[in-house]
Amino acid sequence: MQPKKRHQRIGENPPLKTRAEVQQDFQQRGASIRAWAIQHKRDPLIAAGVISGRLKGMRGEAHNVAVLLGLKEGLVTDQKSIAVRLVAE
């Protein structure tokens, strides 16, 4: 059984993925979550937690990972620069 194809219009965001689809993508590519996280300068434990569903990806680094993986829409923020701005104010 082949997965349903998703249609998208030019200029729109790509469709969101499910956790199962993300896990399947990693398996098909033979890539590790750790390697992906290091490549994207993210914590491997948080990436694994988001993919497994242990972390919901609501705030902070887990949110960033979920956005980068295509699990949710949103903006990827640099938490360190936000912290610096908050301290400076």
N, C-alpha and C positions, 0 to 999 in steps of 0.2 A: 504494500500500500504506500503510495507516494504522498508526501505532505502536500497540503494545499498551497498553491502559489499565492503570494500576496502581491497585490497590485499597488503601485504608488504613482502619483503624478509627479512630474518634474517640478522641482523646487520645494517639495514637501520633505519633512523629516522621514527617515526610514521607519518602517513599522517597528513597534516594540517587540522584544523577544520574551519568551518565558524562560524560567530558570532551566527547564528541561532542554530547551533549544540551545541555550548557552552551553550547557554541559555537553550536548551532542556536537556542537561546533568544536569544542576543545578536543573531543574524542576523534572526530573526523580529521582534524588537522594534526593529531598526535602531539598537541602542545600541552604544556603543563600550566596550571593556574599560577604557580610561582613564577615561571618565566614571563608570563603575560604581565603579572603585577610588577615585576622588576623593570620590564621594558617600559611600562607606563608610570614608573616611579610611585607605585602604590604598595601598601603593606600586603604581603601575600596572605597572611592570616585573615585580614579583613576581606580580601577578595574571595577567599575560599568560603568564609562565613556568609557572604552575600549570595554566592552561587548556590550554596547548600540550603539557604533559607534560614539559617540560624540568626543572621542579621537582616533586618528589613530594608536597610538602605535609606533610612529616613533623614539622617543628619550626618554632618561631618564627612569623614573619609568614606564611610559606608555609602553615603549618598553619591559621592564622586565616583566610586567604583560602579555602582548601579547604573549611573548615567553613561559612563564609558563603555560598559558592557551592552548597553542598549535595553536594559531592563526597565528604565523609566526615563521620562523626559525631564530636563532640568539643565541647570548650568553647573559646570565643574568649577569649583572655587578653590583657591589656594588658601588653606586654613592658616598657614603661617603668616601670610601678608595681612589677613583679617585680624589676627591676634596682635600683630604689630600696630595696626591702625587703632585698635581698641585701646591698647596701652598708651599710645601717643596722645589720644584725645583726653 
